[in-house]
């Protein structure tokens, strides 16, 4: 039972590396590297915080080989729930989009329902892995600079916001696509409870009890940390829940879930955006129609934000 709890939220491909040898000092390090094409590669990173080897997909900058002493801005792409680190290259054309980019693109695994958090009671430590271990490792091994952006969708959008909010100044740009932004919203709490239960997880394992441990929930609630984003440009986007041509071919049950999941977001995102602007945070929003909780719309949004991402990172 203890072993099951300790590995909850860690994908099987990550748990397979739990016995990987640690280096002196316990620093995170690259165990293996697999080349996918001339610019894309998968690395396996041993994480002392996770006590596991975690996969990360990387797209190298255009001038990676020719500018051997240069440092490059970094774009972190965070996947959504029930998915993994391969999702961005599987579902979007990010490789083509970045063909002429000088940014280093990093797509780490975050667990099928890891919530980009250090769990409340001894579970996974995703935030420590991503922020305290992976970011420095990317700087050392791949010449990543301190100019960073973080972009995510759904659960990954939530991750982008809490990482930027909990670590002020670490990211110049943070984009959340179709993400919940207020953990005190009853509809969000219900969705989290149902989604985590489907994966055999109790959401209280992640942040404790919503009432008894409200301080922990508040510390992971984007809506409660608006002043922390003053050094970050924040972009928020969502559809209205109506379906369009991009949804053709989807089964009725899948379509219904994606419609409902998206429909509840614009109201809370609008409120959050207004709070950010009132605190002087550089904020942009994009509310579109039609738009369900699905990849075709996130692909379009990735293209929409890319010029701003590159411009802000190059400042």
Secondary structure, 3 states (H helix, E strand, C coil): CHHHHHHCCCCHHHHCCCCCCCCHHHCCEEEEEEECCCCEEEEEEEECCCCEEEEEEEECCCCCCCCCCCCEEEEEEECCCCCCCCHHHHHCCHHHHCCCCCCEEEEECCCCCCCCCECCCCCCEHHHHHHHHHHHHHHHHHCEEEEEEEEEECHHHHHHHHHHHHCCCCCCEEEEECCCCCCCCHHHHHHHHHHHHHCCCCCHHHHCCCCCCHHHHHHCCHHHCHHHHCCCEEEEEEECCCCCHHHCCCCHHHHHHHHHHHHCHHHHHHHHHHHHHHCCCCEEEEEECCCCCCHHHHHHHHHHHHHHHHHHHCC
